[in-house]
């Protein structure tokens, strides 16, 4: 269900169970891990052609967002339109959030996001290797892990598709545990691989993973908190805003710290 909902690549096994919506959201970080592996495989193959870093960064950026089906980008743009303008009434912000038309704030923020994401990918292309691949996978997994935990654990907006799923209740911590475990296991595996395969640079590479994951997680948490305060609850658009903003922060952090 998570693959079919959050990934553009067709899923060979099509099934939907409304009662399993919580489990589907909890599997969101695993979708990020798979997407990261696919993008890094294409990224590595591109390096054999020795393309210009700018072109490589643009292709990697376009491929990644295409694989997501632009579902998280749609939420990112909707939230930018709703929460960035200074509307005093929450009802007006919610109305803008639900408007299917893209506003100026969403378009400008999307353009800036694409520019910075592609520039970060271009910078990482110049140092592409096993370390960069692991960091990219960690970023995509962490952003979705944090988002999944906040979606499950937060009070949904009355108009959200999650309103009837029992999210935000007393059992929310237990329900979000699979997302947390997936996120931590992928991060731990990345650090172990770094230490085991990169010899004297292993601890440094693991540190890069930690910095990128921390930047991703912190930005996603702050974005989710700000959006919920402005909109009165959680919904899928806020989740997309968290994921996209968190990944941008992680990419920028990785591009700035990797030597």
VENFENCOR-V510022 format. One record per pair of residues at least 12 apart in sequence whose ideal C-beta (glycine too) atoms are under 8 Angstrom apart, sorted by the first residue. I is the first residue (numbers start at 1). J is the second residue. If there is no record, write none. Layout:
# VENFENCOR-V510022
i=I j=J
i=I j=J
This chain:
# VENFENCOR-V510022
i=1 j=15
i=1 j=16
i=1 j=17
i=1 j=20
i=1 j=21
i=1 j=23
i=1 j=24
i=1 j=27
i=2 j=24
i=2 j=25
i=2 j=27
i=2 j=28
i=2 j=30
i=2 j=31
i=3 j=31
i=3 j=34
i=4 j=16
i=5 j=24
i=5 j=71
i=6 j=28
i=6 j=31
i=6 j=68
i=6 j=69
i=6 j=71
i=6 j=72
i=7 j=31
i=7 j=34
i=7 j=35
i=7 j=67
i=7 j=68
i=7 j=69
i=8 j=66
i=8 j=67
i=8 j=68
i=8 j=69
i=9 j=38
i=9 j=67
i=21 j=162
i=21 j=165
i=22 j=152
i=22 j=165
i=22 j=166
i=22 j=167
i=22 j=175
i=23 j=178
i=25 j=148
i=25 j=151
i=25 j=152
i=25 j=162
i=25 j=179
i=26 j=148
i=26 j=152
i=26 j=175
i=26 j=176
i=26 j=177
i=26 j=178
i=26 j=179
i=26 j=182
i=27 j=148
i=27 j=178
i=27 j=179
i=27 j=182
i=28 j=144
i=28 j=145
i=28 j=147
i=28 j=148
i=28 j=179
i=29 j=141
i=29 j=142
i=29 j=144
i=29 j=145
i=29 j=148
i=29 j=179
i=29 j=182
i=29 j=183
i=29 j=186
i=30 j=141
i=30 j=182
i=31 j=144
i=32 j=137
i=32 j=140
i=32 j=141
i=32 j=142
i=32 j=143
i=32 j=144
i=32 j=145
i=33 j=137
i=33 j=140
i=33 j=141
i=33 j=182
i=33 j=186
i=35 j=64
i=35 j=67
i=35 j=68
i=35 j=140
i=36 j=133
i=36 j=136
i=36 j=137
i=36 j=138
i=36 j=139
i=36 j=140
i=36 j=141
i=37 j=137
i=38 j=67
i=39 j=60
i=39 j=63
i=39 j=64
i=39 j=67
i=39 j=136
i=40 j=132
i=40 j=133
i=40 j=136
i=40 j=137
i=42 j=60
i=42 j=63
i=43 j=56
i=43 j=60
i=43 j=125
i=43 j=128
i=43 j=133
i=43 j=136
i=44 j=128
i=44 j=133
i=46 j=59
i=46 j=60
i=47 j=125
i=47 j=128
i=53 j=122
i=53 j=123
i=53 j=125
i=53 j=126
i=54 j=118
i=54 j=122
i=56 j=121
i=56 j=122
i=56 j=125
i=57 j=118
i=57 j=119
i=57 j=120
i=57 j=121
i=57 j=122
i=57 j=123
i=57 j=124
i=57 j=125
i=58 j=118
i=58 j=121
i=58 j=122
i=60 j=118
i=60 j=121
i=60 j=125
i=61 j=114
i=61 j=117
i=61 j=118
i=61 j=121
i=71 j=240
i=72 j=239
i=72 j=240
i=72 j=243
i=72 j=244
i=73 j=110
i=73 j=240
i=73 j=244
i=74 j=237
i=74 j=240
i=75 j=236
i=75 j=237
i=75 j=238
i=75 j=239
i=75 j=240
i=75 j=241
i=75 j=243
i=75 j=244
i=76 j=106
i=76 j=109
i=76 j=110
i=76 j=113
i=76 j=240
i=76 j=241
i=76 j=243
i=76 j=244
i=76 j=245
i=77 j=102
i=77 j=106
i=77 j=107
i=77 j=109
i=77 j=110
i=78 j=97
i=78 j=99
i=78 j=106
i=78 j=237
i=78 j=240
i=78 j=241
i=79 j=97
i=79 j=227
i=79 j=231
i=79 j=237
i=79 j=238
i=79 j=240
i=79 j=241
i=80 j=105
i=80 j=106
i=80 j=109
i=80 j=110
i=80 j=241
i=81 j=96
i=81 j=97
i=81 j=99
i=81 j=102
i=81 j=103
i=81 j=104
i=81 j=105
i=81 j=106
i=82 j=94
i=82 j=96
i=82 j=97
i=82 j=230
i=82 j=231
i=82 j=237
i=83 j=226
i=83 j=227
i=83 j=230
i=83 j=231
i=84 j=105
i=84 j=109
i=85 j=105
i=90 j=230
i=90 j=231
i=90 j=232
i=93 j=230
i=93 j=231
i=94 j=157
i=94 j=159
i=94 j=231
i=94 j=232
i=97 j=231
i=97 j=235
i=97 j=237
i=98 j=159
i=113 j=244
i=113 j=248
i=116 j=248
i=116 j=251
i=116 j=252
i=117 j=247
i=117 j=248
i=117 j=251
i=119 j=255
i=120 j=248
i=120 j=251
i=120 j=252
i=120 j=254
i=120 j=255
i=121 j=251
i=123 j=255
i=124 j=136
i=124 j=251
i=124 j=254
i=124 j=255
i=124 j=258
i=127 j=258
i=130 j=193
i=130 j=197
i=130 j=198
i=131 j=194
i=131 j=198
i=131 j=201
i=131 j=205
i=131 j=208
i=131 j=258
i=132 j=254
i=132 j=258
i=134 j=190
i=134 j=193
i=134 j=194
i=134 j=205
i=134 j=209
i=135 j=190
i=135 j=208
i=135 j=209
i=135 j=212
i=135 j=250
i=135 j=254
i=135 j=258
i=136 j=254
i=137 j=186
i=137 j=190
i=138 j=186
i=138 j=187
i=138 j=190
i=138 j=209
i=138 j=212
i=138 j=213
i=138 j=216
i=138 j=250
i=139 j=212
i=139 j=213
i=139 j=216
i=139 j=246
i=139 j=247
i=139 j=250
i=139 j=251
i=139 j=254
i=140 j=247
i=141 j=182
i=141 j=183
i=141 j=186
i=141 j=187
i=142 j=183
i=142 j=187
i=142 j=213
i=142 j=216
i=142 j=217
i=142 j=220
i=142 j=246
i=142 j=250
i=143 j=216
i=143 j=217
i=143 j=220
i=143 j=242
i=143 j=243
i=143 j=244
i=143 j=246
i=143 j=247
i=143 j=250
i=144 j=179
i=144 j=183
i=144 j=243
i=145 j=179
i=145 j=180
i=145 j=182
i=145 j=183
i=146 j=183
i=146 j=216
i=146 j=217
i=146 j=220
i=146 j=221
i=146 j=224
i=146 j=242
i=146 j=246
i=147 j=220
i=147 j=224
i=147 j=239
i=147 j=242
i=147 j=243
i=147 j=246
i=148 j=176
i=148 j=179
i=148 j=239
i=149 j=176
i=149 j=179
i=149 j=180
i=150 j=220
i=150 j=221
i=150 j=224
i=150 j=234
i=150 j=239
i=150 j=242
i=151 j=167
i=151 j=234
i=151 j=236
i=151 j=239
i=152 j=167
i=152 j=168
i=152 j=172
i=152 j=175
i=152 j=176
i=152 j=179
i=153 j=167
i=153 j=168
i=153 j=172
i=153 j=173
i=153 j=175
i=153 j=176
i=154 j=167
i=154 j=168
i=154 j=172
i=154 j=224
i=154 j=228
i=154 j=233
i=154 j=234
i=155 j=167
i=155 j=168
i=155 j=233
i=155 j=234
i=156 j=168
i=156 j=233
i=156 j=234
i=156 j=235
i=157 j=231
i=157 j=232
i=157 j=233
i=157 j=234
i=157 j=235
i=158 j=233
i=159 j=235
i=160 j=233
i=160 j=234
i=160 j=235
i=160 j=236
i=161 j=235
i=161 j=236
i=162 j=234
i=162 j=235
i=162 j=236
i=167 j=234
i=168 j=234
i=187 j=209
i=187 j=213
i=190 j=206
i=190 j=209
i=191 j=206
i=191 j=209
i=191 j=210
i=194 j=206
i=194 j=209
i=208 j=254
i=208 j=257
i=208 j=258
i=211 j=253
i=211 j=254
i=211 j=257
i=212 j=250
i=212 j=251
i=212 j=253
i=212 j=254
i=212 j=257
i=213 j=250
i=214 j=253
i=215 j=249
i=215 j=250
i=215 j=252
i=215 j=253
i=216 j=246
i=216 j=247
i=216 j=249
i=216 j=250
i=216 j=253
i=217 j=246
i=218 j=249
i=219 j=245
i=219 j=246
i=219 j=248
i=219 j=249
i=219 j=250
i=220 j=242
i=220 j=243
i=220 j=245
i=220 j=246
i=220 j=249
i=221 j=242
i=223 j=238
i=223 j=241
i=223 j=242
i=223 j=245
i=223 j=246
i=224 j=238
i=224 j=239
i=224 j=241
i=224 j=242
i=227 j=241
i=227 j=242
